[in-house]
């Protein structure tokens, strides 16, 4: 299973997912909203109406780490479903 390190600790994907969603808890507390409302508002702004999965991000990393990407240089590959506006 793919794992991400956090200091000395290794976290399984399920724990990584919880960590990545913790921003929603903090935003909900800061804005006095429920986590469900914060998540729903976020999903409304994302064209695919959901967050990316760890496997989707890992697929991009696997591609960039493979020989298939040998001609890819000096590029920025954004895996955000166009959530972040760009020029």
Protein Blocks (a to p, Z undefined) as FASTA:
>chain_A
ZZddehjbccdfklmmmmmmmmmmmmmmmnopafklmmmmmmmmpmnlpacdfklmmmmm
mmmmmmklmmgghiacddehhmagcZZ
